[in-house]
Amino acid sequence: MMSTLHVPTMAEMMAQGQTPDILFWVGCSGSFDDRAKKITKALVRILNECKVNFAVLGAEESCTGDPAKRAGNEFTFQMQAMMNIQVLDGYEVKKIVTACPHCFNTLKNEYPELGGKYEVIHHTQLIQELINTGKLSLKGGGMFKGKKITFHDPCYLGRGNDIYEAPRELIEKLDAELVEMKRCKTNGLCCGAGGAQMFKEAEKGNKEVNVERTEDALETQASIIATGCPFCNTMMTDGVKNFNKEHEIQVLDVAELIANAAEL
């Protein structure tokens, strides 16, 4: 039986005179996309299990402005950012965790010049910390023991922010075999959704980027493609479907792998 998820909002906590240690920035994808909602829930289960004192903004959260900025609309980006910074500062937020590398990169690297200075971490870093400090224990690898798993580096997590080890360390904690694609880490290949490409039709060419990237993953003969980004998850899932392999290969976020292995 699935336990009820406990997700307080900043407003509720403030009303009770409480301040959470960490704000979970859910992001547009994690809030509205049915597939990405599962990643959000997996992370909340982990946070609940470890009794992490966190809250979300709920209806007060707006898009970080990343897609607008990448598409070249700096004005819209700055308007979004200023609104968000006002809300975050109103709640005196100090530390933010997010499961979306796009939100992560924007909040961490682009909000400071507009006055929004916060400690921002990716959910794989937080989960790594929870395991390393003994707050979260995995019951072996569970269903992933001995499975071949390959990790697709999200651009804004890897090359954008040099975070390569946290997600890999988590996969290795599953007693699984981590197999690397030939293009990985600093040499990784984009899933095809970065730079606001998620929201527009592809330009003419002889192959979709996500199909090219899925070919890299298929070459490893992994039965699970692990991702750390909701956009990458969508693109790799579509890539797997393109090869009619959806019955053989699963595309799962690292948080989902960990939540499953911890039987949450």
FISEVO-436012 format. One record per residue (C-alpha): residue in three letters; x, y, z; residue number from 1. Coordinates in steps of 0.5 Angstrom, whole numbers, plus 500, padded with zeros to 3 digits. Layout:
+---------+-----+-----+-----+-----+
: residuo :  xx :  yy :  zz : num :
+---------+-----+-----+-----+-----+
:     ala :   X :   Y :   Z : NUM :
...
+---------+-----+-----+-----+-----+
//
This chain:
+---------+-----+-----+-----+-----+
: residuo :  xx :  yy :  zz : num :
+---------+-----+-----+-----+-----+
:     met : 500 : 500 : 500 :   1 :
:     met : 503 : 507 : 498 :   2 :
:     ser : 503 : 512 : 504 :   3 :
:     thr : 500 : 519 : 503 :   4 :
:     leu : 505 : 524 : 501 :   5 :
:     his : 507 : 530 : 506 :   6 :
:     val : 508 : 536 : 502 :   7 :
:     pro : 507 : 542 : 506 :   8 :
:     thr : 507 : 549 : 502 :   9 :
:     met : 512 : 555 : 504 :  10 :
:     ala : 505 : 559 : 506 :  11 :
:     glu : 503 : 553 : 511 :  12 :
:     met : 509 : 553 : 514 :  13 :
:     met : 510 : 560 : 515 :  14 :
:     ala : 503 : 561 : 518 :  15 :
:     gln : 505 : 556 : 523 :  16 :
:     gly : 511 : 560 : 525 :  17 :
:     gln : 516 : 554 : 522 :  18 :
:     thr : 522 : 555 : 517 :  19 :
:     pro : 523 : 549 : 512 :  20 :
:     asp : 531 : 547 : 512 :  21 :
:     ile : 530 : 546 : 504 :  22 :
:     leu : 525 : 549 : 499 :  23 :
:     phe : 523 : 543 : 493 :  24 :
:     trp : 523 : 547 : 487 :  25 :
:     val : 518 : 542 : 483 :  26 :
:     gly : 519 : 546 : 476 :  27 :
:     cys : 514 : 546 : 470 :  28 :
:     ser : 515 : 539 : 468 :  29 :
:     gly : 515 : 536 : 475 :  30 :
:     ser : 508 : 540 : 476 :  31 :
:     phe : 504 : 539 : 470 :  32 :
:     asp : 507 : 533 : 466 :  33 :
:     asp : 504 : 526 : 468 :  34 :
:     arg : 511 : 522 : 467 :  35 :
:     ala : 515 : 527 : 470 :  36 :
:     lys : 510 : 528 : 476 :  37 :
:     lys : 512 : 521 : 478 :  38 :
:     ile : 519 : 523 : 479 :  39 :
:     thr : 517 : 529 : 483 :  40 :
:     lys : 513 : 523 : 487 :  41 :
:     ala : 519 : 519 : 488 :  42 :
:     leu : 523 : 525 : 491 :  43 :
:     val : 518 : 527 : 496 :  44 :
:     arg : 517 : 519 : 498 :  45 :
:     ile : 525 : 520 : 499 :  46 :
:     leu : 524 : 526 : 503 :  47 :
:     asn : 519 : 524 : 507 :  48 :
:     glu : 522 : 517 : 509 :  49 :
:     cys : 528 : 521 : 511 :  50 :
:     lys : 524 : 526 : 515 :  51 :
:     val : 527 : 532 : 511 :  52 :
:     asn : 524 : 539 : 513 :  53 :
:     phe : 522 : 541 : 506 :  54 :
:     ala : 516 : 545 : 503 :  55 :
:     val : 514 : 547 : 496 :  56 :
:     leu : 512 : 554 : 493 :  57 :
:     gly : 505 : 551 : 491 :  58 :
:     ala : 501 : 556 : 486 :  59 :
:     glu : 506 : 561 : 488 :  60 :
:     glu : 512 : 557 : 484 :  61 :
:     ser : 512 : 560 : 477 :  62 :
:     cys : 517 : 558 : 471 :  63 :
:     thr : 524 : 560 : 472 :  64 :
:     gly : 524 : 563 : 465 :  65 :
:     asp : 529 : 558 : 463 :  66 :
:     pro : 526 : 556 : 456 :  67 :
:     ala : 525 : 564 : 455 :  68 :
:     lys : 532 : 565 : 456 :  69 :
:     arg : 534 : 560 : 451 :  70 :
:     ala : 529 : 562 : 446 :  71 :
:     gly : 532 : 569 : 446 :  72 :
:     asn : 527 : 572 : 450 :  73 :
:     glu : 531 : 576 : 455 :  74 :
:     phe : 526 : 580 : 457 :  75 :
:     thr : 521 : 575 : 459 :  76 :
:     phe : 526 : 571 : 463 :  77 :
:     gln : 528 : 577 : 467 :  78 :
:     met : 520 : 578 : 469 :  79 :
:     gln : 520 : 571 : 471 :  80 :
:     ala : 526 : 571 : 475 :  81 :
:     met : 524 : 578 : 478 :  82 :
:     met : 517 : 575 : 480 :  83 :
:     asn : 520 : 569 : 483 :  84 :
:     ile : 526 : 572 : 487 :  85 :
:     gln : 521 : 577 : 490 :  86 :
:     val : 517 : 570 : 493 :  87 :
:     leu : 523 : 567 : 495 :  88 :
:     asp : 526 : 572 : 498 :  89 :
:     gly : 519 : 574 : 502 :  90 :
:     tyr : 520 : 567 : 505 :  91 :
:     glu : 527 : 568 : 506 :  92 :
:     val : 529 : 562 : 502 :  93 :
:     lys : 536 : 560 : 503 :  94 :
:     lys : 537 : 553 : 500 :  95 :
:     ile : 533 : 550 : 494 :  96 :
:     val : 533 : 543 : 491 :  97 :
:     thr : 530 : 541 : 484 :  98 :
:     ala : 530 : 535 : 480 :  99 :
:     cys : 530 : 539 : 473 : 100 :
:     pro : 537 : 541 : 471 : 101 :
:     his : 534 : 547 : 467 : 102 :
:     cys : 531 : 550 : 474 : 103 :
:     phe : 538 : 548 : 477 : 104 :
:     asn : 542 : 552 : 472 : 105 :
:     thr : 538 : 558 : 472 : 106 :
:     leu : 537 : 559 : 479 : 107 :
:     lys : 544 : 557 : 481 : 108 :
:     asn : 548 : 561 : 476 : 109 :
:     glu : 543 : 566 : 473 : 110 :
:     tyr : 539 : 569 : 479 : 111 :
:     pro : 545 : 572 : 483 : 112 :
:     glu : 546 : 577 : 478 : 113 :
:     leu : 539 : 579 : 479 : 114 :
:     gly : 539 : 579 : 486 : 115 :
:     gly : 537 : 572 : 488 : 116 :
:     lys : 543 : 568 : 491 : 117 :
:     tyr : 541 : 561 : 494 : 118 :
:     glu : 545 : 555 : 495 : 119 :
:     val : 542 : 550 : 490 : 120 :
:     ile : 543 : 543 : 489 : 121 :
:     his : 540 : 538 : 484 : 122 :
:     his : 536 : 532 : 487 : 123 :
:     thr : 542 : 527 : 486 : 124 :
:     gln : 546 : 531 : 490 : 125 :
:     leu : 541 : 531 : 496 : 126 :
:     ile : 540 : 524 : 495 : 127 :
:     gln : 547 : 522 : 495 : 128 :
:     glu : 548 : 526 : 502 : 129 :
:     leu : 542 : 523 : 505 : 130 :
:     ile : 545 : 516 : 503 : 131 :
:     asn : 552 : 518 : 506 : 132 :
:     thr : 550 : 521 : 512 : 133 :
:     gly : 546 : 514 : 514 : 134 :
:     lys : 539 : 517 : 513 : 135 :
:     leu : 537 : 513 : 507 : 136 :
:     ser : 538 : 506 : 507 : 137 :
:     leu : 537 : 502 : 501 : 138 :
:     lys : 535 : 494 : 502 : 139 :
:     gly : 540 : 492 : 497 : 140 :
:     gly : 539 : 493 : 489 : 141 :
:     gly : 532 : 491 : 490 : 142 :
:     met : 529 : 490 : 483 : 143 :
:     phe : 536 : 493 : 480 : 144 :
:     lys : 541 : 488 : 483 : 145 :
:     gly : 545 : 486 : 477 : 146 :
:     lys : 542 : 490 : 472 : 147 :
:     lys : 546 : 493 : 466 : 148 :
:     ile : 544 : 501 : 467 : 149 :
:     thr : 547 : 507 : 463 : 150 :
:     phe : 547 : 514 : 465 : 151 :
:     his : 545 : 519 : 460 : 152 :
:     asp : 548 : 526 : 463 : 153 :
:     pro : 544 : 532 : 462 : 154 :
:     cys : 547 : 538 : 459 : 155 :
:     tyr : 546 : 543 : 464 : 156 :
:     leu : 548 : 538 : 470 : 157 :
:     gly : 554 : 535 : 467 : 158 :
:     arg : 558 : 540 : 462 : 159 :
:     gly : 554 : 546 : 465 : 160 :
:     asn : 555 : 545 : 472 : 161 :
:     asp : 561 : 539 : 473 : 162 :
:     ile : 556 : 534 : 476 : 163 :
:     tyr : 558 : 527 : 474 : 164 :
:     glu : 559 : 523 : 480 : 165 :
:     ala : 553 : 524 : 484 : 166 :
:     pro : 548 : 520 : 480 : 167 :
:     arg : 553 : 515 : 478 : 168 :
:     glu : 555 : 514 : 485 : 169 :
:     leu : 547 : 513 : 487 : 170 :
:     ile : 547 : 508 : 481 : 171 :
:     glu : 553 : 504 : 484 : 172 :
:     lys : 549 : 503 : 490 : 173 :
:     leu : 544 : 499 : 487 : 174 :
:     asp : 548 : 493 : 486 : 175 :
:     ala : 547 : 494 : 479 : 176 :
:     glu : 552 : 494 : 473 : 177 :
:     leu : 554 : 502 : 471 : 178 :
:     val : 555 : 501 : 463 : 179 :
:     glu : 558 : 508 : 460 : 180 :
:     met : 556 : 510 : 453 : 181 :
:     lys : 561 : 512 : 448 : 182 :
:     arg : 559 : 519 : 449 : 183 :
:     cys : 559 : 521 : 456 : 184 :
:     lys : 561 : 526 : 462 : 185 :
:     thr : 564 : 532 : 459 : 186 :
:     asn : 564 : 528 : 452 : 187 :
:     gly : 556 : 527 : 453 : 188 :
:     leu : 551 : 528 : 447 : 189 :
:     cys : 545 : 532 : 448 : 190 :
:     cys : 538 : 529 : 448 : 191 :
:     gly : 535 : 534 : 444 : 192 :
:     ala : 531 : 538 : 448 : 193 :
:     gly : 536 : 543 : 451 : 194 :
:     gly : 536 : 550 : 449 : 195 :
:     ala : 528 : 551 : 449 : 196 :
:     gln : 528 : 545 : 443 : 197 :
:     met : 523 : 542 : 448 : 198 :
:     phe : 518 : 546 : 445 : 199 :
:     lys : 519 : 547 : 438 : 200 :
:     glu : 519 : 542 : 432 : 201 :
:     ala : 526 : 540 : 430 : 202 :
:     glu : 529 : 543 : 424 : 203 :
:     lys : 531 : 539 : 418 : 204 :
:     gly : 536 : 534 : 418 : 205 :
:     asn : 537 : 526 : 417 : 206 :
:     lys : 536 : 524 : 424 : 207 :
:     glu : 533 : 527 : 430 : 208 :
:     val : 538 : 528 : 436 : 209 :
:     asn : 534 : 523 : 441 : 210 :
:     val : 534 : 518 : 436 : 211 :
:     glu : 542 : 519 : 435 : 212 :
:     arg : 543 : 519 : 443 : 213 :
:     thr : 538 : 513 : 444 : 214 :
:     glu : 543 : 509 : 439 : 215 :
:     asp : 549 : 510 : 444 : 216 :
:     ala : 544 : 508 : 450 : 217 :
:     leu : 542 : 501 : 446 : 218 :
:     glu : 550 : 500 : 444 : 219 :
:     thr : 551 : 499 : 451 : 220 :
:     gln : 546 : 493 : 452 : 221 :
:     ala : 543 : 496 : 458 : 222 :
:     ser : 536 : 494 : 460 : 223 :
:     ile : 535 : 501 : 464 : 224 :
:     ile : 537 : 508 : 461 : 225 :
:     ala : 537 : 513 : 468 : 226 :
:     thr : 536 : 520 : 467 : 227 :
:     gly : 537 : 526 : 472 : 228 :
:     cys : 532 : 531 : 468 : 229 :
:     pro : 525 : 531 : 466 : 230 :
:     phe : 526 : 533 : 459 : 231 :
:     cys : 532 : 528 : 458 : 232 :
:     asn : 527 : 523 : 460 : 233 :
:     thr : 522 : 525 : 455 : 234 :
:     met : 527 : 525 : 449 : 235 :
:     met : 530 : 518 : 451 : 236 :
:     thr : 523 : 515 : 452 : 237 :
:     asp : 521 : 517 : 445 : 238 :
:     gly : 528 : 515 : 443 : 239 :
:     val : 526 : 508 : 446 : 240 :
:     lys : 519 : 508 : 443 : 241 :
:     asn : 522 : 509 : 436 : 242 :
:     phe : 526 : 503 : 436 : 243 :
:     asn : 520 : 499 : 439 : 244 :
:     lys : 524 : 497 : 445 : 245 :
:     glu : 519 : 500 : 450 : 246 :
:     his : 518 : 493 : 453 : 247 :
:     glu : 525 : 491 : 454 : 248 :
:     ile : 528 : 498 : 456 : 249 :
:     gln : 526 : 502 : 462 : 250 :
:     val : 527 : 510 : 462 : 251 :
:     leu : 528 : 512 : 469 : 252 :
:     asp : 530 : 518 : 473 : 253 :
:     val : 535 : 516 : 479 : 254 :
:     ala : 530 : 518 : 484 : 255 :
:     glu : 525 : 513 : 482 : 256 :
:     leu : 531 : 508 : 482 : 257 :
:     ile : 533 : 510 : 489 : 258 :
:     ala : 526 : 510 : 491 : 259 :
:     asn : 524 : 503 : 488 : 260 :
:     ala : 531 : 500 : 491 : 261 :
:     ala : 529 : 503 : 498 : 262 :
:     glu : 522 : 500 : 497 : 263 :
:     leu : 518 : 507 : 498 : 264 :
+---------+-----+-----+-----+-----+
//
